[in-house]
Amino acid sequence: MMSKPTLPALSLSAARLATASLLASAVLLTATAARADVVIGVALPRTGPVASIGDQVLNGVTAAVKDVNERGGINGQKVVLDIQDDACDPKQAVSVANRFLQNKVRLVVGHVCSGATMAASEVYAENGDLMITPSANVGRLTERGLPGIFRVCGRDDQQGDLAARVIAERLAGKKVAILHDGQPFGRGLADATKAGLNKLGVQETLFNAITPGDRDYSAVITRLKSAGIAVAYFGGYHQEMGALVRQSADQGYTGQWIGTSGIASTEFASIAGPAADGVLMTFNPDARRRPEAKDIVESFKARGIDPEGFTLYGYTAVHVVADAARAAKSADPKAVGSALKSGRFDTVFGQVGFDAKGDITAPGYILYRWAGGRFTPVE
């Protein structure tokens, strides 16, 4: 059974304007950093192909800082933001991490993309800083045992297991292709889905990389058609999958497309057009539907923002850091990290904690279906 519809999606221009408004507030906060003792670094893509996901996270972060400061800040001190653009590029992410280090920014919300997060996390861990990502689900991030590294989203192995079960149970007996964009996020999800399928006794027919940023995927689609592929799974972001889905419809390919958390943006539907209807997607539980999130969702709506995708994950990342710092009575990153691992925190996802690796205890992933430009859970 389908749940009640999601909030109406903003147009891209309206979403950008709303983000700009919140960003302006964040810049004002940053400008007062000299008078504040708690600075939180924010590392995300402000430019590049996944800037829209960066917008989601930034909307959540800036709203959370506003709330935290209205409630007395952290131990009586106001929180300010130092916002840096890593463009989802590992090299730029390392540069951002070093810039934070030079500026003595010891608490960081970010990064967003898995490759950028993996690269920057080594800098933070080596220097005793704390990093909490709202969206990087690559399993190796926390498996390395690096100190001070946390996430508020799920892991790619959890997401891959769900995708494998969906394919094996709901789409049994059909030929399967697993495609990915060759990047850490997409390849990790493709590998996890393949492993899950193989454990369930399902062997994929194709396992291939595509070239991200290509304008023409006709050769890929022709291969899917000629191989008799009925289920096409894609590990990657919304730009490429939107193009794949739209061009598939144009070329008469009618297989079932399955995407990942990388397409949890209304921009996917804008790119794919009507062909987005019926596409399945694995993504974190949508906090907008939880009773704990009712007030904050309404406050976003009042500002003309639909807190879609990773918005509430950015919001949660700030709040758990602030709550942990209050519990520790310190903004020292090691003290905050210890409090995160030993405490329980009330969030828009319910009460959560963090395990010894830094992974959140919130539920992992569920299945969604796109229709009418938005996605809703599939029971």
C-alpha positions in Angstrom: 0.0 0.0 0.0 1.3 3.4 -0.9 1.7 6.0 1.8 0.2 9.5 1.6 1.8 11.7 -1.1 5.0 13.7 -0.4 5.0 17.4 -0.3 4.7 19.2 -3.6 8.1 19.6 -5.2 9.4 23.1 -5.9 10.5 24.1 -9.3 14.3 24.2 -9.6 14.4 28.0 -9.7 12.2 28.3 -6.6 14.4 25.7 -4.8 17.5 27.6 -5.7 16.0 30.9 -4.4 15.1 29.2 -1.2 18.5 27.8 -0.8 20.1 31.2 -1.6 18.0 32.7 1.2 19.2 30.2 3.7 22.7 30.5 2.5 22.6 34.3 3.0 21.7 33.6 6.6 24.6 31.2 6.8 27.0 33.8 5.4 25.8 36.3 8.0 26.5 33.7 10.7 30.0 33.0 9.3 30.7 36.7 9.3 30.3 36.8 13.1 32.7 33.9 13.7 35.3 36.1 15.4 32.8 36.7 18.2 31.8 33.0 18.6 33.6 30.0 20.0 31.9 27.2 18.2 32.4 27.0 14.4 31.1 24.1 12.4 32.6 23.5 9.0 30.3 22.5 6.2 31.8 20.7 3.2 29.5 20.0 0.3 29.1 20.5 -3.5 28.0 24.1 -4.3 29.1 23.6 -7.9 29.3 20.6 -10.2 26.8 18.0 -11.3 25.5 17.2 -7.8 25.1 20.7 -6.5 21.4 20.1 -6.0 22.1 17.5 -3.4 24.5 20.0 -1.8 21.6 22.4 -1.7 19.5 19.9 0.1 22.1 19.4 2.8 22.8 23.1 3.2 19.1 23.8 3.6 19.1 21.3 6.5 22.3 22.5 8.1 21.4 26.2 8.1 17.9 25.5 9.5 19.5 23.4 12.2 22.0 26.0 13.2 19.2 28.6 13.4 17.3 26.3 15.7 20.3 25.5 17.9 21.1 29.1 18.3 17.6 30.0 19.2 17.8 27.4 22.0 20.9 28.8 23.5 23.6 27.5 21.2 26.1 25.0 22.4 26.9 25.5 26.1 25.8 29.1 25.8 27.9 29.9 22.8 26.5 30.7 19.4 27.2 28.4 16.5 28.5 29.8 13.2 29.2 28.1 9.9 32.2 27.9 7.7 30.8 26.8 4.3 33.2 25.3 1.8 32.6 23.9 -1.7 34.3 20.6 -2.6 32.4 20.1 -5.8 32.2 16.4 -4.8 35.8 16.1 -6.0 38.3 14.1 -3.8 41.2 16.5 -4.4 39.1 19.6 -3.6 37.7 17.8 -0.6 41.2 17.3 0.8 42.0 21.0 0.1 38.8 21.9 2.1 39.8 19.6 5.0 43.2 21.3 5.1 41.6 24.7 5.0 39.5 23.8 8.0 42.6 22.5 9.7 44.4 25.8 9.1 41.4 27.8 10.3 41.1 25.6 13.5 37.6 24.4 12.5 37.4 21.1 14.4 33.8 20.0 13.9 32.7 19.3 10.3 29.4 18.4 8.7 30.1 16.7 5.4 31.3 15.7 3.0 28.4 14.6 0.7 29.8 12.3 -2.0 31.5 9.1 -1.1 34.8 9.7 -2.9 35.2 13.2 -1.4 34.3 11.9 2.0 36.7 9.0 1.9 39.6 11.3 0.9 38.9 14.1 3.4 38.1 11.8 6.3 41.8 10.7 6.5 42.8 14.4 7.1 40.2 14.8 9.9 41.1 11.5 11.6 44.9 12.2 11.4 44.4 15.6 13.1 41.9 14.6 15.8 38.9 16.4 14.2 35.3 15.2 14.0 33.5 14.7 10.7 29.9 13.6 10.4 28.5 13.0 6.9 24.8 13.3 6.1 25.0 11.2 2.9 28.1 9.3 2.1 27.1 5.6 2.4 30.3 3.9 1.3 30.8 1.1 3.8 34.6 1.4 3.9 34.2 4.9 5.4 33.6 3.5 8.9 35.1 0.0 8.4 38.6 1.5 8.6 38.2 2.3 12.3 39.3 5.9 11.9 38.6 8.0 15.0 36.0 10.8 14.8 34.3 9.7 11.7 30.5 9.4 11.8 27.5 9.3 9.4 23.7 9.8 9.9 22.8 7.9 6.7 22.9 4.2 6.0 25.6 2.1 4.3 26.0 0.9 0.7 26.0 -2.7 1.8 22.6 -2.2 3.5 21.2 -0.5 0.4 22.6 -3.1 -1.9 21.1 -5.9 0.1 17.6 -4.3 -0.2 18.0 -3.8 -4.0 19.1 -7.5 -4.3 16.0 -8.7 -2.4 13.7 -6.5 -4.5 15.1 -7.9 -7.7 15.2 -11.5 -6.5 11.7 -11.5 -5.0 9.6 -9.0 -6.9 11.3 -9.4 -10.3 12.2 -13.1 -10.2 13.2 -14.9 -13.3 14.0 -11.7 -15.3 17.4 -10.9 -16.9 19.3 -8.3 -14.9 21.8 -5.7 -15.8 23.8 -3.8 -13.2 25.2 -0.5 -14.4 27.3 2.0 -12.5 29.2 5.3 -13.1 32.6 4.0 -12.1 32.8 6.4 -9.1 33.1 5.2 -5.4 29.4 5.8 -4.6 27.9 4.2 -7.7 30.5 1.4 -8.0 30.1 0.5 -4.3 26.4 0.2 -4.6 26.7 -1.8 -7.8 29.1 -4.2 -6.1 26.9 -4.5 -3.1 23.8 -5.3 -5.2 25.7 -7.8 -7.3 27.0 -9.6 -4.1 23.5 -9.6 -2.6 22.0 -11.1 -5.8 24.7 -13.7 -6.1 24.1 -14.8 -2.5 20.4 -15.2 -3.4 21.3 -17.4 -6.4 20.7 -14.7 -9.0 23.4 -14.1 -11.6 23.3 -10.8 -13.5 23.5 -10.9 -17.2 25.5 -7.7 -17.6 27.7 -5.7 -15.2 29.1 -2.6 -16.9 30.2 0.9 -16.3 28.9 3.9 -18.2 30.7 7.2 -18.7 29.3 9.9 -16.4 28.4 13.1 -18.2 27.7 11.5 -21.6 24.9 13.0 -23.5 24.1 10.0 -25.6 23.5 6.6 -24.0 22.0 5.0 -27.1 24.7 2.3 -27.2 24.1 1.3 -23.6 20.3 1.1 -24.3 20.8 -0.9 -27.5 22.9 -3.4 -25.5 20.2 -3.7 -22.9 17.6 -4.4 -25.6 19.7 -6.9 -27.5 20.5 -8.8 -24.4 16.9 -9.1 -23.4 17.4 -7.2 -20.1 14.2 -6.8 -18.2 15.6 -5.2 -15.0 18.2 -2.4 -15.2 19.8 -1.3 -12.0 22.0 1.8 -12.0 24.4 2.8 -9.3 25.1 6.6 -9.6 23.6 10.0 -9.6 20.4 11.6 -10.9 21.9 13.3 -14.0 23.0 10.1 -15.6 20.0 8.0 -14.5 17.6 10.7 -15.7 19.2 10.6 -19.1 19.3 6.8 -19.2 15.6 6.6 -18.3 14.5 9.3 -20.7 16.5 8.0 -23.6 15.3 4.4 -22.9 11.7 5.6 -23.3 12.6 7.4 -26.5 14.2 4.2 -27.9 11.3 1.9 -26.8 13.1 0.1 -24.0 10.5 -0.9 -21.5 12.6 -2.7 -18.8 12.2 -1.9 -15.1 14.7 0.7 -13.9 16.0 0.7 -10.3 18.0 3.6 -8.9 19.6 4.4 -5.6 19.8 7.2 -3.1 21.8 9.1 -5.7 18.5 10.0 -7.6 16.6 11.3 -4.5 16.2 14.7 -6.0 13.3 16.2 -8.0 15.9 17.0 -10.7 15.9 13.3 -11.6 12.2 13.6 -12.6 12.9 16.9 -14.4 15.6 15.2 -16.5 13.7 11.9 -17.1 10.4 13.5 -17.7 7.3 11.3 -17.8 9.5 8.2 -18.2 10.4 8.7 -14.5 7.0 7.3 -13.5 7.4 3.7 -12.3 11.1 3.9 -11.6 12.0 2.2 -8.4 14.6 3.6 -5.9 16.2 2.5 -2.7 16.6 5.4 -0.2 16.8 6.1 3.5 13.4 6.3 5.3 11.8 9.6 4.5 11.8 11.6 7.8 9.2 14.0 6.4 6.6 11.3 7.2 7.6 10.8 10.8 5.6 12.5 13.6 8.9 13.7 15.2 9.6 15.8 12.1 6.2 17.4 11.8 7.1 20.8 13.2 10.4 21.1 11.3 8.8 20.0 8.1 6.2 22.7 8.5 8.8 25.3 9.2 10.6 24.4 6.0 7.3 24.6 4.1 6.7 28.1 5.6 10.0 29.2 3.9 9.0 27.7 0.6 11.3 24.6 0.9 10.4 21.0 0.5 12.9 19.2 2.8 13.4 16.4 0.3 16.2 14.0 -0.1 19.1 14.6 2.2 17.7 17.9 3.7 16.8 16.4 7.1 20.0 14.4 7.1 21.9 17.6 7.1 19.6 18.9 9.8 20.1 15.8 11.9 23.9 15.9 11.6 24.1 19.4 13.1 21.6 18.6 15.9 23.4 15.4 17.1 26.7 17.2 17.1 25.2 20.1 19.1 23.4 17.7 21.5 26.6 15.6 22.0 28.6 18.8 22.7 26.1 19.8 25.3 26.3 16.4 26.9 30.1 16.5 26.9 30.0 20.2 28.1 32.6 20.8 25.5 33.1 21.4 21.8 36.3 19.5 21.7 36.0 17.0 18.9 37.2 14.0 20.9 34.8 14.8 23.7 32.0 15.3 21.2 32.9 12.0 19.5 32.8 10.1 22.8 29.4 11.6 23.6 28.1 10.6 20.2 29.1 6.9 20.8 27.8 6.7 24.3 24.6 8.7 24.1 21.1 8.5 22.6 19.7 11.5 20.7 16.1 12.6 19.9 16.0 13.3 16.1 13.5 13.6 13.3 14.2 9.8 12.8 13.3 9.0 16.4 15.8 8.3 19.1 19.2 7.2 17.7 22.7 6.4 18.7 26.0 5.5 17.0 27.9 2.3 17.1 31.6 1.8 17.8 32.4 2.4 14.1 30.5 5.7 13.9 27.4 4.3 12.0 24.0 5.6 13.1 21.5 3.1 14.6 18.6 4.5 12.6 16.8 2.2 10.1 18.7 1.7 6.8 16.8 1.7 3.5 13.3 1.2 2.1 11.9 1.0 -1.5 10.3 3.9 -3.3 8.5 4.4 -6.6 8.6 7.6 -8.6 5.3 9.0 -10.0 4.2 12.4 -10.9 7.6 14.0 -10.2 8.0 12.7 -6.7 8.7 9.4 -4.9 6.6 7.6 -2.3 7.3 4.4 -0.4 6.4 1.0 -1.7 5.1 -1.4 0.9 
